Amino acid sequence: MAKYETMLVTNAALDEEASAALVGKFKSLIEANGTIDSVDEWGKKRLAYPINDQTEGVYTVIKFTSNPDFPAELDRVYKITEGVLRSIIIAEEE
């Protein structure tokens, strides 16, 4: 098991329920394949440059522990999910 941190930027045009449901989907996916250590919701922030004609995004940081092969699957799901503007997954050093 290894520790990871993922930052997720979702579309700010989504209402709060849809945004929470989108983040909840990823939380449940992570819990099914590991354990969530912490969730930090940064809220709506202005983007440094427009992404898909959006100037704002909702930032969420999730720290989790999982098997080393899971982050690749999580990244794949991020890329095919509507409403995700950007994401990154980082392995934390021990």
C-alpha positions in Angstrom: 0.0 0.0 0.0 1.2 3.5 -0.9 0.1 7.0 0.0 -1.2 9.3 -2.8 -2.7 12.8 -3.1 -5.0 13.8 -5.9 -6.2 17.3 -6.8 -9.4 17.5 -8.8 -10.8 20.7 -10.5 -14.4 20.4 -11.5 -16.6 22.6 -13.6 -17.9 25.6 -11.5 -20.9 25.9 -13.7 -22.3 22.7 -12.1 -24.7 23.4 -9.2 -23.6 22.4 -5.7 -25.5 19.1 -5.7 -24.0 18.0 -9.0 -20.5 19.0 -8.0 -20.9 17.1 -4.6 -22.2 14.1 -6.5 -19.2 14.2 -8.9 -16.7 14.4 -6.0 -18.7 11.7 -4.1 -18.4 9.4 -7.1 -14.6 9.7 -6.9 -14.6 9.3 -3.1 -16.5 6.0 -3.4 -14.2 4.8 -6.1 -11.2 5.5 -3.9 -12.8 3.8 -0.9 -13.6 0.7 -2.9 -9.9 0.4 -3.8 -8.2 1.8 -0.7 -8.8 4.2 2.2 -9.3 7.9 2.3 -7.0 9.7 4.7 -8.4 13.2 4.3 -10.6 15.4 2.0 -9.9 19.1 1.7 -12.5 21.1 -0.2 -11.0 24.4 -1.4 -14.1 25.6 -3.0 -14.5 27.8 -6.1 -11.3 29.5 -7.3 -10.5 31.5 -10.4 -8.4 29.6 -12.9 -5.0 31.0 -14.1 -6.2 30.5 -17.7 -9.5 29.5 -19.3 -10.1 25.7 -19.6 -13.0 24.7 -22.0 -14.2 28.4 -21.9 -14.4 28.2 -18.0 -12.7 30.8 -15.9 -13.5 29.2 -12.5 -13.3 25.7 -11.1 -14.1 23.9 -7.8 -10.9 22.5 -6.2 -10.9 19.3 -4.1 -7.8 17.6 -2.6 -8.1 14.0 -1.5 -5.3 12.1 0.3 -5.6 8.3 0.1 -3.8 5.0 0.5 -4.1 2.3 -2.1 -2.3 -0.3 -4.1 0.2 1.1 -6.6 -1.9 0.0 -9.6 -5.0 2.0 -8.7 -3.9 5.5 -9.5 -3.7 4.7 -13.2 -7.3 3.5 -13.1 -8.4 6.6 -11.2 -6.7 8.8 -13.8 -8.5 7.0 -16.6 -11.8 7.6 -14.9 -11.0 11.3 -14.4 -10.3 11.7 -18.1 -13.5 10.1 -19.3 -15.8 11.9 -16.7 -17.8 14.9 -17.9 -17.3 17.9 -15.6 -13.7 17.3 -14.7 -11.5 20.1 -16.0 -8.1 19.0 -14.6 -6.7 16.4 -12.2 -3.4 15.2 -10.9 -2.3 12.3 -8.8 0.9 12.5 -6.8 2.7 9.7 -4.9 3.7 11.0 -1.5 7.2 10.2 -0.2 7.4 8.2 3.0 
